[in-house]
Amino acid sequence: MGVLLGLLGGVGLLLVWMACVTPRGHRRGRRRGGRLAELLLRAGVEGVRPAALVGISAGCAVVAGAVMVAVSRTLPVGVVFAAVAAYVPVAALRGRARRRQRELSDVWPEAVDNLASAVRAGLSLPEALTQLGDRGPEPLREPFQRFGRDYAASGRFGDCLDRLKIRLADPVGDRVVEALRVAREVGGGELGRMLRTLSTFLREDAHTRSELESRQAWTVNGARLAVSAPWLVLLTLSFQREVISRYASTTGVIVLLVGSASCLVAYRLMVRIGRLPQERRVLS
């Protein structure tokens, strides 16, 4: 019990130190460039700092570890489940980011078609982008509404596009925004044709990627099932104190460490083998 109290106190002191000691400018730089900040943007979660995500992960770890130590009376088992619980918020954000990217990929062709129709009707490019906030696909309305407010306040098309890219945090959105930026700077009467060509390309790309994702889903699901199975067994054994107490020995700790490393390596390998090429963001 003393070890658990010491762990809780240490985590609390660490969070207080991170909040009070870290300079504000340094936190802002990390928020812009860190992987956690990028993950939050891709998941569409605004107003949450990476430090808050770290705090949530730490809180999940402490709660899960405390519960498992209380149930099994075995500290190594509690530490293992605490590590698993600490990863749960990050895994949830990654799943949300994948779903959001898939959803945006499906609606971008419709949005580009709306842009082409608006330009053909005589609207300027900023006006066409602004009207997507009212008439565009539902997942894209909020970012384009904010674009319209930004452009009405500043009138700087390039800066507003940069902020739009940050809010979208989407590889397809980057391509669309950069194509519009080039069309705006170069000018000419080929904007409508360019938008129609871009819409056709995005629709074909989304259709192909959807087929490939449906085919490789069994690989990812199989990897998740294979990794979770031994830990579900360990969770069941935690209610049998005579059996689970054996993991408190040196041999038991070694078994847990080797099992954790094996599951992690095997899962990463299976996911990497079945993973599709990730789209990279353009000039982000």
Secondary structure, DSSP 8 states (H G I E B T S, - for coil): -HHHHHHHHHHHHHHHHHHHHS-HHHHHHHHHHSHHHHHHHHTT--S--HHHHHHHHHHHHHHHHHHHHHHH--HHHHHHHHHHHHHHHHHHHHHHHHHHHHHHHHHHHHHHHHHHHHHHTT--HHHHHHHHHHHS-HHHHHHHHHHHHHHHHH--HHHHHHHHHHHH--HHHHHHHHHHHHHHHH--S-HHHHHHHHHHHHHHHHHHHHHHHHHHHHHHHHHHHHHHHHHHHHHHHTT-HHHHGGGGSHHHHHHHHHHHHHHHHHHHHHHHHH-------S--
